[in-house]
């Protein structure tokens, strides 16, 4: 049905025109507000530096408001709901990505999707419903849900939704190519996803979400929701997103700006630790290709290395390291105390009290710096004592000269010599006194975090505890990812680290984090709560990640954490997900539910013998047929490099800051978290994907990247993991 044929077309067209007029007027107001804020900021920079932080915040807010109104002009809203609160008249609400408020009357022309009443759109169908408002629960009846297609301020479509119509709309959106799908997320948020988005800020949440369940985008929408709902307590700078790679961050980089949210810190765990530690952070080994290297190891060696990595990431290891640090601190008070010549500056008891009691709350290096300050004062007093003693001794000897020296001239010469000697000794004492505090600090044990970490493992090796882990750590020229959290913990105990003002942390692809890393984050940002999202079935770095969410919910949060499952997959067609589900069925993870794909059908995946040349020809064919993004995924780096030389297609680099379009060549271990319109698996054979847990996780990840089409090539025989 054409949009003009809808019975409500004329009324809805009039309302859209009215809304556009309101937005136009509000843009003029917003522009003036932005110019006023800019002037006030400039004035503060010159004359009132104390007011600078608040002026910067107000200016940023004015800029964002003007930007949001400009974006709202193109598509002011996407739905209308009519709700009759019990005992009251029906109210109509138009809901959009950005709220539009009339500045003269303070009435809402468009309701922000994050507002409490918008829950009615996301939570159910027509009929009795309730939502939670700031003043309490509101009950009533939802009598209308009307979807709008608005593009460039033009009304394109109208349809009133019921269950059937809503499902059709969802399938239509999911059938779009990658670029268009992200624009429609707000309009298609489902009830199970809405639960995650609107979960209270004060509580920690762990989300186990199947591939394609929207974990990442929902977590980002949660950030936008929290900033809107708790705007008096939260600023974007108080939020932290930890993602698996810079490439992944680039892939999701436009989601938050499209929601009107800027300045949220987005980084990886290693980079975050580097920023916190600064120069104290040691160099780490290049981790690119690590997964490929690990999976190339024979089974026994892979298990042995995994044991070491997993142990380093456990809370048990953290407790052992903390106990060692406690014992190490006990070595600081020197057994003989501190003396400057004959003057006792600190007795052993005084040193112990100062370092292990009075200054205990502070890091070791700060304690030593404070000790240095105190030493300067005490050394100054000691120098004064010694100089006085030399002066008195000089006077005594001069007064005794008449008894031993007869001639006056000789007595005078002797006296001058004694006086000169006194001055030289006093100068020497003062010189030694100036250098003494710095020299004294060298007598104390090491405080450099990286050196301390190696010392810890050296002593572990000497005691015979975990000899394989000690040997691996001490022999390595550079530290690995799993060493960063222990080194950062040592740094927290020894250095003066600046605490980041972070109040909420989102960890994406969290199955590849370990418990030690999350514990460290809790210590660095003590007031922060967490949203942790991931999928155990996609734990391709399981050799150092977690085996169960209990490692977080129990070991890290001690039960003060809610878990939630997302079991519906919105990414893949039924046929693609059925193929991926074979892998999960052949090597399942206990307790993990299988994905339930949205009933969207497409071409059945193809499993057949093939070469790199076959893959290249198929990629070109699919691209010509309208597939905007095609990935050729493989574990054979030489085959990918050869294709890149021949065709000029880029190879995905997880450390890259940009995300290429068109046909890309992707090492299998780089595609986690990404999605493509079509995927060609270059080497889905038994040699590359044997029936081992980590290989199964990697194969599952590769298969679930495809939105619409999937072909699996193999050599000799297909992977046993693909057996139906």
Protein Blocks (a to p, Z undefined) as FASTA:
>chain_A
ZZklpmklmmmmmmmmmmmmmmmmmmmmmmmmmmmmmmmmmmmmmmmmmlmmmmmmmmmm
mmmmmmmmmmmmmmmbfbdcddddehiacddddddfbdcddfklopafbdcfkbmklmmm
mnmccdddddddfkbccddddfbdcddddeehiafbdcdddfklmmmmmmmmmmpcfklm
mmmmmmmocfklmmmmmgcfkbccdddddehklmmmmmmmmmmmmmmmmmmmpcfklpcc
ddfbfklmmmmmmmmmmnopghiacddfklmmmmmnmmmlccdddfehklmmmmmpcfkl
mmmmmmmmmmmmpmklmmmmmmmmmmmmmmmpcfklpaehjbcfbdfklmmmmmmmmmmm
pcfklmmmmmmmmmmmmmmmmmmmmmmmmmmmmmmmmmmmmmmmmblklmmmmmmmmmmm
mmmmmmmmmmmmmmmmmmmmmmpccfbfklmmmmmmmmmmmnopakllmmmmmmpmbdcf
klmmmmmmmmmmmmccdddddfbdcdehkllpcfklmmmmmmmmmmbccdddddfklmmk
lmmmcfbfklmmmmmnnopacddddfbdfkbcfklmmmmmmmmmmmccehiacddddddd
ddddddddddfklmmmmmmmmmmnopabacdddfblklmmmmmmmnopacddfkbcbdce
hjddddfklmgoiacfbdcdfblcfklmccbfklmmmmmmmmmmpfkbccdddehiacfk
lpZZ
